Amino acid sequence: MLFNSFSFGLFLPIVFIVYWVIGAKKIKFQNLFLLIASYFFYGLWDWRFLLLIVASSLVDYIAGIYIEKSKNRNYKKFYLLVSIFWNLGVLFIFKYFNFFIQEFSNLFNLNDTLNTFSTLNIILPVGLSFYTFQTMSYTLDVYKKNIAPTKNLLNFLCFVSFFPQLVAGPIERARNLLPQFTKERVFNLILIKDGLRLIIWGLFKKIVIADNAAIAVNDIFSHPSEQGSLSLLYASILFFFQIYCDFSGYSDIAIGTAKMFGFKLSKNFNIPYISRSVSEFWQRWHITLTKWFTDYVYIPIIKKYKRNYIFKTIGLFITMSLIGLWHGANWTFLFFGVFQAITISIERIPIKVGKRSLNLNYFLTKLPLALTIAYSFPLIMVSCIIFRSENMGMALTIISRIVSFIPSEPFNLIIGGRVLLIVLLVLLEIFTMTKNHPFEFLEKRFSKPVRWAIYYIFIFIIFRYAGPKEEFIYFQF
Amino acid sequence: MLDQKKNSSISSFKKEFLHFVKICSIFFIPVIITYAVLEYSVLQIPTSYKLTGEYLHNHAEEVEVIFLGSSQVKNSINPKFLEKKSINLSSTSQHHNTDFKILKQTRDRLINVKTVVLEISYGHFELPHNTKYFWKNNLFLKYYNVNTFDRSTYFKDQFIYLSRPGFFSSQLIQYYFKDSKTYNINEFGFDENNFDGKFKKHNYNDEKLLKTNVKIERKAYLNLFEYNVNYFYKMIEFCKNEGFEIVITSPPIYKSYNELRNPDILRRRDSIVNIISEKYDGIHFFNSENDPEIKTRHFRNENHLNPDGAEFYSKKMSDFLNSID
């Protein structure tokens, strides 16, 4: 079920009403109902993959309990490894197996390898990378004694499958989300209204901006070698806004929906296009994924050598490459990660100024924002091109054509005046940057009729300028 | 004391909950009413789908020939000029999988059909089939009573405006506020005013037209080829089992488009055409891609005919269909 579908428009109010009619005092029943609703929500894609979610949940639930129970450190480690092997194994089989077989065959030019080690004819379960990372963080945290394992299976199943964030995050930590299933939920009108506003804002981003941008992006990037510089540059910028609005729109709807049920999810985006550097970009883009990799990959690697630039850089390259590969089994994703690592490591090169050791990031914070965006945005564009390309050849073609100043005749916006809606988005987000989302700004400034008029205008825009229905890009990850 | 506290908290929750439901209703009722008006207004527009659906409903038993395919067939066949009673069930971006579903699900209504015309244009075997999210699925269900969703349907699937709000908003503005006269769709669902396009803009001047950019898919998608070909064979088998005459067509295209085609895609397509002609008896081919009788003034753009071109081509098709009896 897609958030931008009619089915979700029916599903949400029904689940909302039943959930609150059950009553905040009956937490068990509320949780049971949430679990059924979440499984139904997921099962509409493919009910067979529900078994995978249940299996993953059970493995990590049991592993968590046994990690705590075991007195012997080796046993603890063993149960942790069982959990990690299970999660990474599932990910590998469904997401990376075919890629490795294919690449192995290409590398050694073994034409008959595909017959010896046949590839698997399987589809990638929606949201697999999101929920496996969420459950894996649970056992890791239990092992590190950051949290105590839950004994309540129902709560744990809810934590893994909570429908607002099940298929595309935010990737929640157990210490943030799990306790919320044990607490009594309060019917808070202010939060619920804010959730609804966030849903409208997320739908605007997804249906109006992302889906319209997709028209031009798909058109131009389908034949990059026939396009001029301006067209390719235009498509690259639009692709940034497409993927940003697609994914952050999803996150907004997820956070808004969770609010309506009395849950607080983590913020996943924070106006990434105003980043001063690539380092800062990753603190504003897919924040929960960045934090996950920082805590469970980067910090453990550099733990002993926090002050050593070389070690930090090695850690950075490993982490960013894995972040790249997390997005999918393709060389472009790996290069995407490596490119991030290269730019961030350059930004971190220590520069001695007197007795102080500074770096480029420091100087960037001292410059006017517009200047720093002129530095960071082109780098983000290059990343977007690598990310969007089917292979590295295509990425290089696009980049080389952009910098060759090949005329785009005739240059065509393709989506016409709808490009202005992106300008509207940017202005609204920047103008209300201190708020969680632009509609939050309205609450204290405008009377109810004005606020409602604005909501109606946005609903009108969503219908009037809806792009062709596209699946959320991040579902495929 | 505890009970009293509990009761008061429950009643305050109830009060807040009911207040919220009331506010939501007040907020969303105008949205729902507006939507109902939009849906109703869209249903009044005499679109090609609507009129084709009405024709299907009223003349099902008389139809002898069905045309299926993409916009190239849609724009090149005006059933008005065919001697045999025909229905054109093709549409823009419609691929073989949708064709097949339409064919199978209209079979029990189109009981006197003798000939099915299928399209294999240049890129057909290397373009992805329509997905279950194809927005026209709603139109096919509403107007043709054909389920192309690959699942059971429910009331929402009948909503036309919701299938593509942006597109239908523009249609509404065009029809009700700009110029409803531009709609000149005949009883067969063919738009007889559909001249506007690149060729008209350049006054059908070859010299100018040959200098313009041509939009053509040149990228090969070999991963799709095998699946699409096998799917097409299934369609042929079905038609054979039903006792239909099969005509495979490829409508006219302009020379600049012809020249830009990827020779590998073309070669693969032609090899399948050869295989089909060897494998199955009695299949007729009507390939007009290089038809010298089709002139520049017959085109709307490089790969679509205008209504004049459609008239010319439909008459030729009619003669061809008569000749295979």
Interface residues (C-beta under 8 A of the other chain):
Chain A: F6 S7 L10 I17 W20 V21 G23 A24 K25 F187 L189 I192 N212 S222 H223 P410 W452 Y455 Y456 I459 I462 F463 R464 Y465 A466 G467 P468 K469 E471
Chain B: I10 F13 E16 F17 H19 F20 V21 F27 P30 V31 L38 Y133 W135 K156 F159 L162 R164 P165 G166 S169 N213 E217 R218 K219
